[in-house]
């Protein structure tokens, strides 16, 4: 999850600085979906199986 979050931050920074290639916009969307999916899976496990705190 942390790796995906780091990739998202790097892509967002490149976009904000105007340094992003066109394919990086699509990559950002993919990484954001992946982060949402990972968070949902973690939250489900945290509640149902592992009794872990929510990931933020």
N, C-alpha and C positions, 0 to 999 in steps of 0.2 A: 504494500500500500504506500509505503514511503517513497519507493522508487517511482511509482506512477505519479505521486504528488509532486516529486521533484521534476519529472518530465513536463508536467502540466505547467509548473511555474516557469521553467525555461522556455517553453513554447509561448506562453503568455508574454514573457519579457521580450522575446524576439518580435512578436507581433506588435507590441506597444512601441518598440524602437524602430519599427518599419523594416526589420531585417529578415522577416520570415519569407520563406519560399511558398508558393501557392499550395503545395502538397502539405505543408505544415499546418495549415488551417484544418484540413481534414484529419490530420494526425491528432491535433488538439481535441477535436470532437470525439475521436475514438478513445483517446486517453481519458477524457472526462466520463464517457460511458463506462469504461473499465473501472474507474475509481468509484463510480456509483454502484456498480455491480459488486465490487470487492467490499465496499462499506456495508451494503445490504447483507452480503453473506456473513461478514464478520459479526454484524449486529444480531443476526439470527442465531449464530453459534454462541455468541456471548450470552444471550438470554436463555436459549434452550439447552445448551450442552455444557459450556465451560464456565458459566457464571462469571464472565469477565465484564469489566466496565465498558461502556460504549466507547467506540473509537471516534475521536474528534479531530 
